[in-house]
C-alpha cells in the first residue's frame, strides 16, 4: 500500500518552517497519543505523524524526501519495526519517545500524573485519591425558644490521633521505622513490559513487603500496635444558628470520622424542632397562635395581651369581630433562616362558649336576643 505524503499527514505546506513543524506535531501528538485517545486508529495515526515529523524535521532527510519521495529514505526503514526505529536514531533520537520528550519535556514529574517518560507506557497512572473517613450523623432537639436564640451543643466525636507513646511513628520507643528495601520507600513496585517498539506497558503495584507504607517497623509500639495512631473521643462544641428549621441538616467540614492516612469525614447535624404547646410553626419563620375569646368580647370588642415566643404582646380586638378572624403581629415570629429579619405571629380568633349559664345570664341573653331580632325587622 502506498504511503501518504508526509506533508499531507501533518497538514502543512512544503514551505513550513522547522518551528512551525514542531508546533503542528505537538498538537497532533497530543490529539492522537494512545494515553489520551482510545480509538482503535489512534496508535497507527500516532506512528504515522511521528514518522513524518522525524523525516521532515531533519534537514538532510527532508531534502532527500523532497527530491526522491519515500524512496529517498526506504533503505533506512523498510517496514519492520526494528528498522523503523533507525529513522529516529539516524537523526539523533533513540526512538519516538525521545522526540516526544524533546517537544513536551518530561511531563508529569512523578508517579500518577501526566505522561510518563515513555510516551507509549499506556495506562501507567495510579490513583492518588486519599481515603476519606465516614460522615457522622448527630441528631439534636431544639425548642422554639432555642430556635429564636440559637443553641450551643457539645457532642462527642470519635477521632484518630498520633500515638503519644511513639509520636506517631508506630515504632517502639528508642527505635525507628526502616526504609523498605523492596520499593526503596516508594510504597510501589514497578514492572515494565516491552511488547514492541510502540507498546511499552508500565505497571505500578503496591509493594508486598511494606504493604504500600514505604517503611518497615521491626519493633512495633505496644500502645498503637505499629499503627502510629490511636482512637480517641473528643468533645466538640457546635453553634446551631437561630431560625434553623425542622429537618435541616448542617454540615461541619472535617469533623466526622478520622482515619489513618486519610481525610476526615464531615459531621452532619440534623435538627429536630420540638412541637410547642402554644405555637404552630408556619413557613418562612411565621407562627400561628389560636386565641379563645368569649362571644361577649367578640361582640363588644376588647383589648388584651396574648403570649408570644418572646413574652406577651398587646392585641386590640374590634367590636363585632367574626369567629376565625386572623390578626397579624409583625416581627414576633421566628428568625428567618438564611435571611434577614423575623417572621410574623398570626393570631386566630376562636369563640369560647361557657359550659353552662345561670338564670340571670339566661334572662339577659334572651333580652339581648329579642333586641337583635327587632333590628333585623
Phi, psi and omega in degrees: 000134182289146180278154176285154176296132184300323179294322177292322179302318181271351178069041182233164175275165179291345180271005184300138178276168181296320179293319178295321179298317180297320180295318180295315180298322180302313181295315181292322180296319177294325182290321187253003179299128186299341175289336183254324184252114186266006180291151183299332184274352188297315184296317180294320179295322180294319176299319184296313182288329178291321177297315181298317180293321180300324180281309188288339179277349178258125187302313183292315182292325178294321179296316178298319181294317180297331182274312188247355183076207182297334181298331183297338181239009185300325183293342181278319181221094185265035169108326181284155183291330177293316179289330180300326180295336183296330181298329179279319181294325183294339180248020172096009178247143177290319177195187181298334177297325178293322176298313182300320182290323180295322183280318187258344187078180179276091185283143177103308174074007181169191184293135165083012180217147175061202171275150173273186188297329175260116184294352178256015175275077186291148172056039182260008181279149174241152182283133178255013182292130180276149175292156183230137177292163181289152169285139179254136181254129179231125179264134180230133177267142179224138172278165178298325178297323177288327177297324180296318187261344190088168185217139172260129183232139177248123182232163180257128184241126174288131180227167173239125183234164176300138177294127182286338181286315183254005181060030175085002181280335184085351182264150178302142180309135183093351177236173179214155178295152178249149179294135181296125181287340182285314183250003181056037176083004182278337182081355181222150173248148185243133175234135183247130178243115178260112179269316176196191184302332187243013179221095176239120181252133177244126180248127176252119183240152176296133182295128181285338182284312183253001179058038175086000183277337181080001181215160179235131179254110183281324179236094184293152175293135181289337182282311183257000178058036176087357181281335184078356182228151176227149178276136177220168175240121181250147174273132181236127177266127180238148177252119177264121187292156177292152177082359183300143186262158180298134178089352179290139177247120178267137180251123177249108188294135173076009181250017176269207182294137175254143179231155182294128177072011182230186180270148176290146170283186180254157174261124178254121180251111182261125187265134173239114178273120185287147176299146181253149183292328186251324192247144173253131182278127175256195180278155171057038175082005180276151178236153175239135178230126177269124185242123179277128180231137179293152181295333177295314179294328177294323180286314185275338186086154182199165174233129187216174174246133181242154180287144171234175180292341180261343185161246176224162180214142180287138178224127179259122180254113183294160176297148178063032175290135181281154174296147181072008174296149183237128176251150183242128175246109185290144173076008181250017175267207180270157172302139180281118185294122180078007180226178176268154173081183180236159177284189181250159172254127177259140180242115179262125183275125176239142183281130178255115181258146179288152178288327177203161179229155179269180185294321181295316180296320180297318180296317180295321180293325176295316179298319180294321179297317179297322180295319178295323180294325177298320181291336180280339181284000000 
